[in-house]
């Protein structure tokens, strides 16, 4: 199987058309068309279909695509392994949780860029459950997220645990979030329902039979903190996301759990995935920049 045809297939998917793929690969559109015709003939299946002016993948094309990505990455890995002193290159797909992206990843990304400047890094913020599924489906190479259960198909590197704190504006009146069987006239400001620390908070509140006025859902942690500091409600967040605001007095911590509930950060990949030089460098940067225990 000619690797050039697979690269052509991958490029058409990424660029969205045969014309843009030909520009990206510096060849004629007829060459692109020929590559796909030859690949379809070799695989005995149709890879693309035209709907109006749009070129879309067939079901068979969608099923083949992850294997094409993996094969191209393996070939890149073989080349780099043969060239011991060569810099890591190729594509690297990393997915991470929103709080980790905002507060932990910048220093990692800066270090990785210095050590692997030739790598084309794709970075996406996703829910932790979605990250796990993306790794299992080979839609991502590495995931930096919070543990949401054990999965034998993933290789996981423990990055330490992080305590969760209940925070409010200093202007919020006295409220007891520990005594059971009560209703508190305050809003809970947090992100989407599958957020792991939201789930821990809501589970604890159900166990105590404590209800709140309502829930305000926001995606951005910065937006959540602004709402809380403006006394629009309370929130339950990893300590590292509110550390500066607690020190400055912009937020205050409320008693909630003793000992603190904690969440564990992980760096994970599919256990059957070939570790490319780019993946190896990124994982080393992650381990260097993450504290083992907060």
C-alpha positions as CSV (number, residue, x, y, z in Angstrom):
1,X,0.0,0.0,0.0
2,X,1.4,3.3,-1.1
3,X,1.8,5.7,1.9
4,X,1.4,8.7,-0.4
5,X,-2.1,7.7,-1.1
6,X,-2.9,7.5,2.6
7,X,-1.3,10.9,3.2
8,X,-3.5,12.3,0.3
9,X,-6.6,10.8,1.9
10,X,-5.7,12.3,5.3
11,X,-5.0,15.7,3.8
12,X,-8.3,15.8,1.9
13,X,-10.1,15.1,5.2
14,X,-8.2,17.8,7.1
15,X,-8.4,20.5,4.3
16,X,-12.0,19.7,3.4
17,X,-11.6,19.5,-0.4
18,X,-9.5,18.0,-3.2
19,X,-8.4,21.5,-4.3
20,X,-7.1,22.6,-0.9
21,X,-5.4,19.2,-0.5
22,X,-3.6,19.7,-3.8
23,X,-2.3,23.1,-2.6
24,X,-1.2,21.7,0.7
25,X,0.6,18.8,-1.0
26,X,2.0,21.0,-3.8
27,X,0.6,18.8,-6.6
28,X,-2.2,19.0,-9.2
29,X,-5.8,18.2,-8.5
30,X,-5.6,15.4,-11.0
31,X,-2.8,13.7,-9.0
32,X,-5.0,14.0,-5.8
33,X,-7.9,12.4,-7.7
34,X,-5.7,9.6,-9.1
35,X,-4.4,8.8,-5.6
36,X,-7.9,8.4,-4.2
37,X,-9.1,6.4,-7.2
38,X,-6.1,4.0,-6.7
39,X,-6.7,3.8,-2.9
40,X,-10.4,3.1,-3.4
41,X,-9.6,0.4,-5.9
42,X,-7.0,-1.2,-3.6
43,X,-9.4,-1.2,-0.7
44,X,-12.4,-2.1,-2.8
45,X,-14.6,0.6,-1.2
46,X,-15.7,4.2,-1.8
47,X,-14.0,6.7,0.6
48,X,-15.7,10.0,-0.4
49,X,-19.0,11.1,-1.8
50,X,-20.1,14.4,-3.2
51,X,-23.1,16.2,-1.8
52,X,-23.5,19.4,-3.9
53,X,-20.1,21.0,-3.8
54,X,-19.2,19.4,-0.5
55,X,-16.9,16.3,-0.3
56,X,-17.8,14.1,2.7
57,X,-16.5,10.8,4.0
58,X,-18.5,7.7,3.5
59,X,-19.1,5.4,6.4
60,X,-16.3,3.2,5.2
61,X,-14.0,6.3,5.0
62,X,-14.8,7.3,8.5
63,X,-14.0,3.8,9.7
64,X,-10.7,3.7,7.9
65,X,-9.5,7.2,8.9
66,X,-8.3,6.4,12.5
67,X,-6.2,3.6,11.2
68,X,-4.7,5.9,8.5
69,X,-3.7,8.4,11.2
70,X,-2.2,5.6,13.3
71,X,-0.2,4.2,10.3
72,X,1.2,7.6,9.4
73,X,2.2,8.2,13.0
74,X,3.9,4.8,13.2
75,X,5.8,5.5,10.0
76,X,6.9,8.9,11.4
77,X,8.0,7.1,14.6
78,X,10.0,4.5,12.6
79,X,11.8,7.3,10.7
80,X,12.6,9.2,13.9
81,X,13.8,6.1,15.7
82,X,16.2,5.4,12.8
83,X,17.5,8.9,13.1
84,X,18.6,8.9,16.7
85,X,19.5,12.6,16.9
86,X,16.6,13.9,14.9
87,X,14.2,16.3,16.4
88,X,10.6,15.0,17.1
89,X,8.2,16.0,14.3
90,X,4.9,15.0,12.9
91,X,1.4,15.5,14.5
92,X,0.5,15.2,18.2
93,X,-3.1,15.3,19.3
94,X,-3.5,16.3,23.0
95,X,-6.9,16.7,24.8
96,X,-7.2,18.1,28.3
97,X,-9.7,19.3,30.9
98,X,-10.5,23.0,31.0
99,X,-9.1,23.8,34.4
100,X,-5.9,21.9,33.6
101,X,-5.6,23.7,30.3
102,X,-6.0,27.1,31.8
103,X,-3.9,26.7,34.9
104,X,-1.4,23.9,34.4
105,X,-0.8,23.6,30.6
106,X,0.8,26.9,29.7
107,X,4.2,26.1,31.2
108,X,4.1,22.6,29.8
109,X,3.3,23.9,26.3
110,X,6.1,26.5,26.5
111,X,8.6,23.8,27.5
112,X,7.4,21.4,24.8
113,X,7.6,24.1,22.1
114,X,11.3,24.6,23.1
115,X,12.1,20.9,23.0
116,X,10.0,19.9,20.0
117,X,9.5,22.9,17.7
118,X,8.9,20.8,14.6
119,X,5.9,19.0,16.1
120,X,2.4,20.1,14.9
121,X,0.5,20.2,18.1
122,X,-3.3,19.9,18.2
123,X,-4.7,20.9,21.6
124,X,-8.4,20.6,22.6
125,X,-10.3,21.2,25.8
126,X,-12.9,18.5,26.6
127,X,-14.9,16.9,29.4
128,X,-12.9,14.2,31.3
129,X,-15.4,11.4,30.2
130,X,-15.1,12.6,26.6
131,X,-11.3,12.6,26.9
132,X,-11.3,9.0,28.1
133,X,-13.5,8.0,25.2
134,X,-11.4,9.9,22.7
135,X,-8.3,8.0,23.9
136,X,-10.1,4.7,23.6
137,X,-11.3,5.5,20.1
138,X,-7.8,6.7,19.0
139,X,-9.1,10.2,18.4
140,X,-6.4,11.6,20.5
141,X,-2.8,10.6,21.4
142,X,-2.5,11.9,24.9
143,X,-5.0,13.0,27.5
144,X,-4.4,15.2,30.5
145,X,-7.5,14.9,32.7
146,X,-8.9,13.8,36.1
147,X,-9.5,10.2,36.9
148,X,-13.1,9.2,36.1
149,X,-12.7,5.5,36.8
150,X,-10.3,2.7,35.9
151,X,-9.9,1.5,32.3
152,X,-7.5,-1.4,31.6
153,X,-7.2,-0.2,27.9
154,X,-5.4,3.0,29.0
155,X,-1.9,3.5,30.3
156,X,-2.1,6.1,33.0
157,X,0.6,8.2,34.7
158,X,-0.5,9.6,38.1
159,X,0.1,13.4,38.2
160,X,-0.9,13.9,41.8
161,X,-4.1,14.7,43.7
162,X,-5.7,18.2,44.0
163,X,-8.0,19.3,46.8
164,X,-11.3,20.8,46.2
165,X,-12.6,23.9,48.0
166,X,-16.0,25.6,48.4
167,X,-15.6,29.3,47.7
168,X,-17.8,32.4,48.0
169,X,-17.6,36.1,47.9
170,X,-16.5,37.8,51.2
171,X,-19.9,39.6,51.1
172,X,-21.9,36.4,51.4
173,X,-23.6,36.1,54.8
174,X,-23.0,33.2,57.1
175,X,-24.1,29.8,55.7
176,X,-23.8,26.3,56.9
177,X,-23.1,23.7,54.1
178,X,-22.4,20.8,56.6
179,X,-25.6,20.4,58.7
180,X,-28.1,18.2,57.0
181,X,-31.8,18.6,56.0
182,X,-31.9,22.3,55.0
183,X,-32.5,24.6,52.1
184,X,-29.9,27.4,51.4
185,X,-31.0,30.5,49.5
186,X,-27.9,30.7,47.3
187,X,-27.0,29.7,43.7
188,X,-24.4,27.1,42.8
189,X,-22.2,28.5,39.9
190,X,-20.4,25.7,38.1
191,X,-19.8,24.2,34.6
192,X,-21.5,21.4,32.8
193,X,-23.1,18.4,34.5
194,X,-20.4,15.9,33.8
195,X,-17.7,18.0,35.5
196,X,-16.1,15.7,38.1
197,X,-15.9,18.3,40.9
198,X,-19.6,19.3,40.2
199,X,-20.6,15.7,40.6
200,X,-18.7,15.3,43.9
201,X,-20.3,18.4,45.3
202,X,-23.8,17.5,44.2
203,X,-23.4,13.9,45.6
204,X,-22.3,15.3,48.9
205,X,-25.3,17.7,49.0
206,X,-27.7,14.9,48.3
207,X,-26.2,12.8,51.0
208,X,-26.7,15.7,53.5
209,X,-30.2,16.4,52.0
210,X,-29.2,20.1,51.4
211,X,-30.8,22.0,48.6
212,X,-29.8,25.3,47.0
213,X,-31.8,28.0,45.2
214,X,-30.6,27.1,41.7
215,X,-27.6,26.2,39.5
216,X,-25.9,28.6,37.1
217,X,-24.0,26.7,34.4
218,X,-21.0,28.4,32.8
219,X,-18.2,26.8,30.7
220,X,-15.3,29.1,31.7
221,X,-13.7,28.8,35.1
222,X,-12.8,32.5,34.9
223,X,-16.4,33.4,34.4
224,X,-17.4,31.2,37.3
225,X,-14.9,33.0,39.6
226,X,-16.1,36.4,38.5
227,X,-19.7,35.5,39.2
228,X,-18.8,34.1,42.7
229,X,-16.6,37.2,43.6
230,X,-19.6,39.4,42.6
231,X,-21.7,37.5,45.2
232,X,-23.9,35.7,42.6
233,X,-23.4,32.3,44.2
234,X,-20.9,29.8,45.5
235,X,-18.7,27.3,43.6
236,X,-16.7,24.2,44.3
237,X,-13.4,24.2,42.5
238,X,-9.8,22.8,42.6
239,X,-7.8,24.9,45.0
240,X,-5.1,25.7,42.4
241,X,-7.8,27.6,40.3
242,X,-8.7,29.9,43.2
243,X,-5.5,30.1,45.1
244,X,-4.7,33.7,44.1
245,X,-8.2,35.0,44.8
246,X,-8.2,33.4,48.2
247,X,-4.9,35.0,49.1
248,X,-6.0,38.4,47.8
249,X,-9.3,38.2,49.7
250,X,-11.4,38.4,46.5
251,X,-12.9,35.0,47.5
252,X,-13.3,33.2,50.8
253,X,-13.2,29.5,51.6
254,X,-16.2,27.9,53.3
255,X,-16.1,24.8,55.5
256,X,-17.4,21.8,53.5
257,X,-15.3,18.6,54.0
258,X,-12.7,17.5,56.5
259,X,-10.6,16.0,55.1
260,X,-10.8,17.7,51.8
261,X,-12.2,15.8,48.8
262,X,-9.5,15.4,46.2
263,X,-9.3,14.6,42.5
264,X,-6.4,12.9,40.7
265,X,-4.8,14.3,37.6
266,X,-3.6,11.8,35.0
267,X,-1.6,11.7,31.8
268,X,-2.9,8.8,29.7
269,X,-2.8,7.1,26.3
270,X,-4.1,4.0,24.8
271,X,-2.1,1.0,26.1
272,X,-1.6,-0.3,22.5
273,X,-0.5,3.0,21.0
274,X,3.1,3.2,19.8
275,X,4.9,6.0,21.8
276,X,6.2,8.4,19.3
277,X,9.2,10.7,20.0
278,X,6.7,13.6,20.2
279,X,4.5,11.8,22.7
280,X,7.6,10.9,24.8
281,X,8.8,14.5,25.0
282,X,5.4,15.8,25.8
283,X,4.9,13.3,28.6
284,X,8.3,14.2,30.1
285,X,7.3,17.9,30.0
286,X,4.1,17.1,31.8
287,X,5.9,15.1,34.6
288,X,8.4,17.9,35.0
289,X,5.8,20.6,35.4
290,X,3.2,18.8,37.6
291,X,3.6,18.8,41.4
292,X,3.1,15.2,42.7
293,X,1.0,16.5,45.7
294,X,-0.7,19.8,46.3
